[in-house]
Amino acid sequence: MEKIEERTVFSIPFGELNVFETNVVCHDFPFFFEKPVITLMLSGNKIIRSEEETFEFNERSVFIPPCNKELSIDIHPVFREPTKCLVLDIEQEYIDSVFSEVIENWHPDWDRTGIMMKENAVKKFVSSDESLWRSLTNLYNRRIDGSMYGTSDFLLSLSLKELIYELMKTNAKHILLHTDKAENMQNGLQEVVHFIKQNYREPITIKKLATVAGMSEANLFKKFKHSYNCTPVEYIIQLRIEHAKQLLISNPEIGIKNICFESGFNTLEYFYRKFTQITGKSPKKFKIN
């Protein structure tokens, strides 16, 4: 049987780079990956086939195949120009650690990057985004550059971290992150939201919410803020103010002091301040209007 592709392996910190080259025309050549890998067409193109679709994998395109699913490819090399594909395999623990590092050092100005947006559930990822293919190309070029002896591991780690950061801004995040881990975190936050909705008129401590979520208090604050754009305390106050507004509208005969305590606030002064801050009106003016 004729050998279809030549494989060259390059070790890198926390992973492995593989380059597959071929000058052979082939049809329906099968391939399969058990874990997420990041691939880039360095030259030429391939036709990727699955049961659901067929698409063209072109030069400077980044493709993350679905896991545990057999695909097939067609290869038509250009004369004297081999088809060359780069396949990057990164240790899962390192991907998770880079994402955790981004979260721990999060700054509000980074919101526009989209990293904390909830990603769409995708089984494969294809992109021609320049920042992605350039990051992956830089990683490859640094690995094969023989003049970087002695500093290569440090620079390769920087390039790898940059690539992961760029991927986290896309739907690739859904594929690359541990699904069970992401689901457990999201389920914990949903349990917290449910608990708050059921008990917002009662005293609620952050310690109790952290127990409900199954994470530390500091982690809860960060995850909740990133998922709901407010802290757990701010969320509780919003629900209490909404409850107070409904009482002011539907039961105008009730005194403001009673509404304050009925809504879960401990002091009238704090209630007035938060109500005015959120609605733009004092409880008294809101009630009159």
Salt bridges, closest charged atoms under 4 A:
GLU5 OE2 - LYS46 NZ 2.97
GLU6 OE1 - LYS3 NZ 3.50
GLU16 OE1 - ARG7 NH2 3.46
ASP28 OD1 - ARG49 NE 3.84
GLU52 OE1 - LYS69 NZ 2.42
GLU53 OE2 - LYS124 NZ 3.21
ASP74 OD2 - HIS27 ND1 3.92
ASP74 OD2 - ARG49 NH2 2.39
ASP89 OD1 - LYS35 NZ 2.91
ASP96 OD2 - HIS178 ND1 2.93
GLU101 OE1 - LYS161 NZ 3.22
ASP109 OD2 - HIS107 ND1 3.57
GLU119 OE1 - LYS173 NZ 3.43
GLU130 OE2 - ARG134 NE 2.55
GLU166 OE1 - LYS169 NZ 3.18
GLU242 OE2 - LYS245 NZ 3.13
GLU262 OE2 - ARG201 NH1 2.47
GLU262 OE2 - HIS243 NE2 3.80
